[in-house]
Each structure stands twice: as C-alpha cells, then as structure tokens.
Amino acid sequence: MLLAASLLLKALALPLLARIAWLDFTTQKISNRDVVLLLCIGLGSLQFLSILLGSWWDMGLSALAGLVLFLALFPFWALRKVGAGDVKLMAVIPFVIGGTDLVVFSLLLLVFALGTALIVKNPFMLPAGAFRFYAEHLDRKGVVPFGVPISIAAICSIVFHIVSRVTGYGGIENFL
C-alpha cells in the first residue's frame, strides 16, 4: 500500500513537471508555487518509501544531492548565467526523483540539455514556422529555457521508476 501511494505521488508530479516545462518554454519563468508543490510531492513520496523500506537512506541522499546542486548552481545564478527558477527546480528534483534514480536523471539531463542548447544555437535545424522564430528569438535574447530539459529528464526518470517498480525490474541498481 505504501509503495502504491509513493508511485501515485510520483505520477502526480508528471503533469506538474509538464506545466513547468511549458511555462518555462513560453515565458522563461518557473514559479515558486510550482517548485514548492513539487517539493511537497517529492517529500511525500520519499516519506512513504522510507517507511516501507525502514531506511532513511534515500531521503538523506536526496537532501544531500539537492543541497549540492543548489550550492553548485548558485554562483551561476549570481553571474546571471542561470535563472533562479532553474536553480530552485534543480535543487528540488532529487526529492522527486529519489536518490537511487539520480544516475538515470543525470544522464537524461545531459542528453536533453545538449539537445536544447543545440536547437537554440542552430534554429535552422527546426522546421520553418513558429518554433524556428522562437528559437531565433531566444538566441538573440541569450536565454535558454533550462527548465525544459530538467523537466523532461525528470519526467522520463519518473516514468522509468514507475515502470521498473510495476514490472518488478527494480531500477538501475540491478542494471549496474
């Protein structure tokens, strides 16, 4: 029952992450309300999982990863290279993903961030129309909506986690 509740909370994070990605893509803003709601969903899911396993390891690892990500990205925010919403979102994502799936998230984030940067820097790769115009606008403005690849990587990681738990695969730790 606790596993089902944990997976349900993770599933509830999916539309919220999609909303964050869309709003960051269209407005270059990530609201504090969405980030706090994502944190509450992540903490609830980790709480259920910690009670089920009888171990606080995953929650501690998530807290440590969130702190490290916040401290690592804060100087980039101070230099105006990354938005404050992106920094807060990255600090909250380990709570939503869970400590054991951070490797999957990191690899997916690398792929999606490189893809996003490539599209913004080379908008001619996109089909003609609104997206090409939008990418050229972002390139002129010097803004990359980093919340989009963060959210997409988190969505894929959560789906991987849910599928692995439902099918009994067990996650990345069995793969390594």
C-alpha positions as CSV (number, residue, x, y, z in Angstrom):
1,M,0.0,0.0,0.0
2,L,2.9,2.4,0.8
3,L,4.6,1.6,-2.5
4,A,1.4,2.4,-4.4
5,A,1.0,5.7,-2.5
6,S,4.6,6.6,-3.3
7,L,4.2,5.7,-7.0
8,L,0.9,7.7,-7.1
9,L,2.6,10.8,-5.8
10,K,5.4,10.4,-8.4
11,A,2.7,10.1,-11.1
12,L,1.1,13.3,-9.8
13,A,4.4,15.1,-10.3
14,L,4.3,14.3,-14.1
15,P,1.6,16.9,-15.1
16,L,3.2,19.5,-12.8
17,L,6.6,18.9,-14.5
18,A,5.0,19.2,-17.9
19,R,3.4,22.5,-16.8
20,I,6.8,23.8,-15.6
21,A,8.4,22.9,-18.9
22,W,5.7,24.6,-20.9
23,L,5.7,27.8,-18.8
24,D,9.5,28.0,-18.9
25,F,9.4,27.5,-22.6
26,T,6.8,30.2,-23.2
27,T,7.6,32.7,-20.5
28,Q,11.1,31.8,-19.2
29,K,9.7,31.8,-15.7
30,I,9.4,29.0,-13.1
31,S,7.0,29.9,-10.3
32,N,7.9,29.3,-6.7
33,R,4.4,27.8,-6.2
34,D,5.1,25.0,-8.7
35,V,8.6,24.3,-7.2
36,V,7.2,24.2,-3.6
37,L,4.3,21.9,-4.7
38,L,6.9,19.6,-6.5
39,L,8.9,19.6,-3.3
40,C,5.9,18.5,-1.2
41,I,5.0,15.8,-3.7
42,G,8.6,14.5,-3.6
43,L,8.9,14.6,0.2
44,G,5.6,12.7,0.5
45,S,6.7,10.1,-2.0
46,L,10.1,9.7,-0.2
47,Q,8.4,9.5,3.2
48,F,6.2,6.6,2.1
49,L,9.2,4.8,0.6
50,S,11.3,5.4,3.7
51,I,8.6,3.9,5.9
52,L,8.2,1.0,3.6
53,L,11.9,0.2,3.5
54,G,12.6,1.1,7.1
55,S,15.6,3.2,6.0
56,W,16.1,6.9,5.5
57,W,19.0,6.5,3.1
58,D,17.1,7.6,0.0
59,M,15.7,10.7,1.7
60,G,19.2,11.6,3.1
61,L,20.8,11.1,-0.3
62,S,18.1,13.2,-2.0
63,A,18.6,16.0,0.6
64,L,22.4,15.9,0.1
65,A,22.0,15.9,-3.7
66,G,19.6,18.9,-3.5
67,L,21.9,20.8,-1.3
68,V,24.9,20.1,-3.6
69,L,23.0,21.1,-6.7
70,F,21.8,24.3,-5.1
71,L,25.3,25.3,-3.9
72,A,26.8,24.3,-7.3
73,L,24.3,26.3,-9.3
74,F,24.0,29.4,-7.0
75,P,27.2,31.0,-8.3
76,F,25.9,30.7,-11.9
77,W,22.7,32.4,-10.8
78,A,24.8,35.2,-9.2
79,L,26.6,35.6,-12.6
80,R,23.3,35.7,-14.4
81,K,24.1,32.6,-16.4
82,V,21.1,30.5,-15.0
83,G,17.8,31.7,-13.8
84,A,16.7,31.5,-10.1
85,G,13.8,29.2,-11.0
86,D,16.2,26.8,-12.7
87,V,18.4,26.7,-9.6
88,K,15.4,26.0,-7.3
89,L,14.0,23.4,-9.7
90,M,17.3,21.6,-9.8
91,A,17.5,21.6,-6.0
92,V,14.1,20.1,-5.7
93,I,14.4,17.4,-8.4
94,P,16.4,14.9,-6.3
95,F,13.4,14.8,-3.8
96,V,11.0,14.0,-6.7
97,I,13.3,11.5,-8.4
98,G,14.7,9.8,-5.3
99,G,18.4,9.2,-4.6
100,T,18.6,5.8,-6.3
101,D,17.4,7.2,-9.7
102,L,19.7,10.2,-9.8
103,V,22.1,8.5,-12.2
104,V,19.3,8.0,-14.8
105,F,18.2,11.6,-14.3
106,S,21.7,12.9,-14.7
107,L,22.3,11.0,-18.0
108,L,18.9,12.1,-19.4
109,L,19.5,15.7,-18.3
110,L,22.8,15.7,-20.1
111,V,21.2,14.5,-23.4
112,F,18.2,16.8,-23.2
113,A,20.3,19.9,-22.2
114,L,22.7,19.3,-25.1
115,G,19.8,18.9,-27.4
116,T,18.2,22.1,-26.2
117,A,21.4,24.1,-26.5
118,L,21.9,22.7,-30.0
119,I,18.4,23.7,-31.1
120,V,18.7,27.2,-29.6
121,K,22.1,27.8,-31.2
122,N,21.1,26.3,-34.5
123,P,17.5,27.2,-35.1
124,F,17.8,26.3,-38.8
125,M,17.5,22.7,-37.7
126,L,13.9,23.2,-36.8
127,P,11.1,23.3,-39.4
128,A,10.0,26.7,-40.7
129,G,7.4,28.4,-38.6
130,A,6.8,29.4,-35.0
131,F,9.4,27.2,-33.4
132,R,12.2,28.4,-35.6
133,F,11.2,32.0,-35.0
134,Y,11.0,31.3,-31.2
135,A,14.5,29.7,-31.2
136,E,16.0,32.6,-33.1
137,H,14.3,35.0,-30.6
138,L,15.8,33.0,-27.7
139,D,19.3,33.1,-29.3
140,R,19.1,36.9,-29.8
141,K,17.9,37.3,-26.2
142,G,20.6,35.0,-24.9
143,V,18.2,32.9,-22.9
144,V,17.9,29.2,-22.8
145,P,14.9,27.7,-21.0
146,F,16.8,25.2,-18.9
147,G,13.7,24.2,-17.0
148,V,12.5,22.4,-20.2
149,P,15.3,19.8,-20.3
150,I,15.2,19.5,-16.5
151,S,11.5,18.7,-16.5
152,I,11.7,16.3,-19.5
153,A,14.6,14.4,-17.9
154,A,12.6,14.3,-14.6
155,I,9.5,13.0,-16.4
156,C,11.5,10.3,-18.1
157,S,13.2,9.3,-14.9
158,I,9.9,9.1,-13.0
159,V,8.3,7.0,-15.8
160,F,11.4,4.7,-15.7
161,H,11.0,4.4,-11.9
162,I,7.3,3.7,-12.1
163,V,7.6,1.1,-14.9
164,S,10.5,-0.6,-13.1
165,R,8.6,-0.9,-9.9
166,V,5.4,-2.1,-11.5
167,T,7.2,-4.7,-13.7
168,G,9.4,-5.8,-10.9
169,Y,12.6,-4.9,-12.7
170,G,13.9,-3.0,-9.6
171,G,15.7,0.0,-11.2
172,I,19.2,1.0,-12.3
173,E,20.9,-0.7,-9.3
174,N,20.1,-4.1,-10.9
175,F,21.4,-3.0,-14.2
176,L,24.8,-2.0,-12.8
